[in-house]
């Protein structure tokens, strides 16, 4: 993959499809648990996770359905989801550890699906999310399941879900929207979307190919529009955090010198800056005097050389050091 292609901020999933990570788009997420550990230990845990989502200023939550083993979420993100999703999951994981005393990471990153949804398909995508309990034979109708945004759309609860857009797509008359929503949900049971929501062999999206082309065309040169001072500050934060964790000097972490125990320390710094802190790849490449394509490959391969627990420890340390 060329450096130019990498600059579009694509991610490759385990099934080799391109996971689109574009700003100002609607997305469906399926996030599964790891090691058979329930994501939620109580209704209070669900409330806390919703609070974390609602604190993300860059997103509008359209719908959700939560299970102990997976989350189904539909939302609009003003920025690329990679800028906030992992941080949100790490924060919830830390809260879960503090409350329960359990160690380890709750989510299976390798199974996460991030599917771009074209606006005209939002109604059907929401139907898919709300009908998941029926598809899993937990209940006979979606209104019987308590842990979804279905009840926001009927006015029976309020969890800060943005309902107006999708309700207006169902009916132009405000007084009929609640009834129209319930009728649509009941009639859509036999016309549910495929569980994978993938309509193209190349990318994860529920959208026309022409829509994807237009969405990608508006995403050029985003790196150049970022604030260089902010990136410099972020880079220094990552360098300081990694110095504390590894006890290595900055010359080693910058790749100027090498340490026998951690010869790829500079790639670990790039991983922390790009993957965890959500800094731009081009900035890290310039600082380490590497081309973007090579650096991205090195970042991707770090999980093959270091235990996930070690990488999670570094990510958590950085998160705590920047929020202290």
C-alpha positions in Angstrom: 0.0 0.0 0.0 1.4 3.4 -1.0 2.0 6.3 1.4 -0.7 8.3 -0.4 -3.2 5.6 0.3 -2.2 5.4 3.9 -2.7 9.1 4.3 -6.5 8.6 3.8 -6.4 7.0 7.3 -7.7 3.6 6.2 -7.5 0.6 8.5 -7.4 -3.0 7.4 -9.6 -5.5 9.3 -8.9 -9.1 9.9 -10.9 -10.1 6.8 -8.8 -7.8 4.7 -11.6 -5.4 4.0 -10.8 -1.7 4.2 -12.4 -0.1 7.3 -13.3 3.4 6.3 -12.3 6.0 8.9 -13.7 9.2 7.5 -14.9 12.4 9.3 -18.5 13.6 9.2 -20.1 10.3 8.5 -22.5 7.9 10.1 -21.2 4.5 11.4 -22.4 1.2 12.7 -20.2 -0.4 15.3 -20.2 -4.0 16.5 -17.8 -4.4 19.4 -17.4 -7.8 21.0 -16.0 -8.9 24.3 -12.8 -10.8 24.9 -12.1 -14.0 26.8 -15.8 -14.5 27.5 -15.8 -11.7 30.1 -19.1 -9.9 30.2 -18.8 -6.3 29.2 -21.5 -5.1 31.6 -21.7 -6.3 35.2 -24.9 -4.3 36.0 -27.3 -1.7 34.7 -25.0 0.9 36.4 -22.2 -0.2 34.0 -24.6 0.4 31.0 -25.4 3.8 32.4 -21.7 4.6 32.7 -20.9 3.5 29.2 -23.7 5.7 27.8 -22.4 8.6 29.8 -18.9 8.1 28.2 -20.5 8.1 24.7 -22.6 11.2 25.4 -19.4 13.0 26.6 -17.9 12.6 23.2 -18.6 16.1 21.8 -17.9 15.0 18.2 -20.6 12.3 18.0 -24.4 12.1 17.8 -25.8 8.8 19.1 -28.6 7.5 16.8 -29.2 4.1 18.4 -27.7 1.2 20.4 -28.4 -2.3 21.6 -26.2 -3.7 24.4 -25.5 -7.4 25.3 -23.1 -8.9 27.8 -20.9 -10.2 24.9 -21.2 -7.4 22.4 -22.3 -3.8 21.6 -24.2 -2.6 18.6 -24.0 1.2 18.1 -25.2 3.6 15.4 -24.0 7.2 15.4 -22.7 10.1 13.4 -19.1 11.2 14.0 -17.9 14.7 13.1 -14.3 13.4 13.2 -12.8 10.1 12.1 -13.8 7.5 14.7 -10.2 6.5 15.3 -9.8 9.8 17.2 -12.2 8.9 20.0 -13.4 5.2 19.9 -10.4 3.4 21.4 -9.9 6.1 24.1 -13.6 5.7 25.1 -13.2 1.9 25.3 -10.0 2.2 27.4 -11.8 4.6 29.8 -14.7 2.2 30.2 -12.2 -0.7 30.7 -10.4 1.2 33.4 -13.7 2.0 35.2 -14.7 -1.6 35.0 -11.3 -2.7 36.5 -11.7 -0.1 39.3 -15.2 -1.3 40.1 -14.9 -5.0 39.7 -11.2 -5.6 40.4 -11.0 -7.7 37.2 -7.8 -7.4 35.2 -7.4 -7.6 31.5 -9.0 -5.9 28.5 -12.7 -6.4 28.0 -12.9 -5.9 24.2 -11.7 -8.0 21.3 -10.2 -5.5 18.9 -9.7 -8.1 16.2 -13.5 -8.6 15.9 -14.6 -5.0 16.0 -16.6 -3.9 13.0 -16.7 -0.2 11.9 -19.2 0.1 9.0 -19.8 3.4 7.2 -23.5 3.9 6.7 -24.9 6.1 3.9 -27.6 8.5 5.3 -30.4 7.0 3.2 -29.8 3.7 4.9 -29.9 4.9 8.5 -33.5 3.7 9.1 -32.7 0.2 8.0 -29.5 0.2 10.0 -31.4 1.3 13.1 -33.9 -1.4 12.5 -31.0 -3.9 12.4 -29.6 -2.6 15.7 -33.0 -2.7 17.5 -33.9 -6.2 16.1 -30.8 -7.8 17.3 -32.5 -9.3 20.4 -35.1 -10.9 18.2 -32.4 -12.2 15.8 -30.7 -13.8 18.9 -34.0 -15.3 20.1 -33.9 -13.4 23.3 -37.4 -12.0 22.8 -40.1 -12.1 20.2 -40.3 -8.3 19.5 -37.7 -5.6 19.9 -39.8 -3.5 22.3 -39.4 -6.3 24.9 -35.7 -5.8 25.3 -34.8 -3.2 27.9 -31.2 -2.4 26.9 -31.6 -0.6 23.6 -32.5 2.8 22.3 -35.9 1.5 21.0 -37.5 3.1 24.0 -35.9 6.5 23.3 -37.8 6.5 20.0 -41.1 5.7 21.6 -40.6 8.4 24.3 -40.5 5.9 27.2 -36.9 6.7 28.2 -34.2 9.4 27.5 -30.6 8.4 27.2 -29.6 11.4 25.0 -30.1 9.6 21.8 -30.7 11.8 18.7 -34.0 10.6 17.4 -35.3 13.5 15.3 -33.3 12.7 12.1 -34.4 9.1 11.7 -38.0 9.8 12.9 -38.3 12.5 10.3 -37.1 10.0 7.6 -40.0 7.7 8.6 -42.7 10.5 8.6 -42.9 14.1 7.8 -45.7 14.6 10.2 -44.5 15.0 13.8 -47.6 13.6 15.4 -47.4 10.4 13.5 -43.7 9.6 14.0 -44.0 7.5 17.1 -46.6 5.2 15.6 -44.8 5.1 12.3 -41.6 4.0 14.1 -43.4 1.2 15.9 -45.1 0.0 12.7 -41.8 0.1 10.8 -40.0 -1.9 13.5 -42.7 -4.5 13.5 -42.7 -4.8 9.7 -38.9 -4.9 9.3 -38.4 -8.1 11.2 -38.6 -10.2 8.1 -36.5 -7.7 6.1 -33.5 -7.4 8.5 -30.1 -6.4 7.2 -27.4 -9.1 7.0 -25.5 -9.4 10.3 -22.2 -8.3 8.7 -23.7 -5.2 7.0 -21.0 -5.5 4.3 -22.1 -4.7 0.7 -18.7 -4.6 -1.0 -15.8 -7.0 -1.1 -13.3 -4.2 -0.6 -14.6 -2.1 2.2 -16.9 -2.2 5.3 -19.8 0.0 4.3 -23.5 0.0 3.8 -23.4 2.6 1.0 -23.3 3.0 -2.8 -19.9 2.9 -4.4 -20.5 6.4 -5.7 -21.2 7.7 -2.2 -17.9 6.2 -0.9 -16.0 7.9 -3.8 -17.6 11.3 -2.9 -16.9 10.8 0.8 -13.3 10.0 0.2 -12.8 13.0 -2.1 -13.6 15.4 0.7 -11.0 13.8 3.0 -7.8 15.1 1.3 -5.1 17.1 3.0 -6.6 16.8 6.4 -3.2 16.3 8.0 -2.0 19.6 6.7 -4.9 21.4 8.4 -3.9 20.3 11.8 -2.3 22.5 14.4 1.5 21.8 14.4 1.9 23.1 18.0 -0.7 20.7 19.2 1.1 17.8 17.5 4.4 18.8 19.0 2.8 18.9 22.5 1.2 15.5 21.9 4.5 14.1 20.7 6.3 15.3 23.8 3.6 13.8 26.0 4.1 10.4 24.4 7.8 10.7 24.6 7.6 11.5 28.4 5.1 8.7 29.1 7.2 6.1 27.3 10.4 7.3 29.0 8.6 6.7 32.4 7.4 3.2 31.3 10.5 1.9 29.7 13.2 3.8 31.7 15.0 4.4 28.4 16.6 7.7 27.5 15.0 9.9 24.8 17.8 9.2 22.2 16.9 5.5 22.3 13.1 6.2 22.0 13.8 8.5 19.1 15.9 5.8 17.3 19.1 7.8 17.5 20.7 5.0 19.6 19.6 1.4 20.2 19.0 -0.6 23.3 19.4 -4.4 23.2 16.3 -5.1 25.2 14.1 -2.8 23.1 15.7 -2.2 19.7 12.3 -1.1 18.1 11.7 1.5 20.9 11.2 4.3 18.3 8.5 2.3 16.6 6.8 1.8 20.0 6.8 5.6 20.3 5.3 6.0 16.9 2.6 3.4 17.8 1.8 5.4 21.0 1.6 8.7 19.1 -0.5 7.5 16.1 -2.6 4.6 17.5 -3.3 5.7 21.1 -2.8 9.5 21.1 -4.3 9.8 17.6 -1.6 12.0 16.2 -1.1 12.1 12.4 1.2 9.6 10.8 3.1 12.1 8.8 4.3 14.0 11.9 5.7 10.8 13.5 7.3 9.9 10.2 9.0 13.3 10.0 10.3 13.1 13.6 11.7 9.6 13.1 13.0 10.2 9.5 11.0 7.4 8.1 8.6 7.2 5.1 4.9 6.9 6.1 4.3 3.5 4.4 7.3 1.8 6.2 6.3 3.4 9.6 2.7 2.2 9.3 3.9 -1.3 8.6 6.2 -1.2 11.6 3.3 0.1 13.8 1.0 -2.7 12.6 3.6 -5.4 13.3 4.2 -4.3 17.0 1.4 -6.5 18.2 3.3 -9.5 16.8 6.3 -8.7 19.0 4.8 -7.5 22.2 2.0 -8.9 24.4 -1.3 -7.1 24.2 -1.2 -6.6 28.0 2.1 -4.7 27.6 0.7 -2.4 24.9 -2.5 -1.9 27.0 -0.4 -1.0 30.0 1.4 1.7 28.0 -1.9 3.0 26.6 -3.4 3.2 30.0 -0.4 4.9 31.5 -0.4 7.5 28.8 -4.2 8.1 29.3 -3.8 8.5 33.0 -0.7 10.8 32.7 -2.6 13.1 30.3 -5.7 13.3 32.4 -4.1 13.6 35.8 
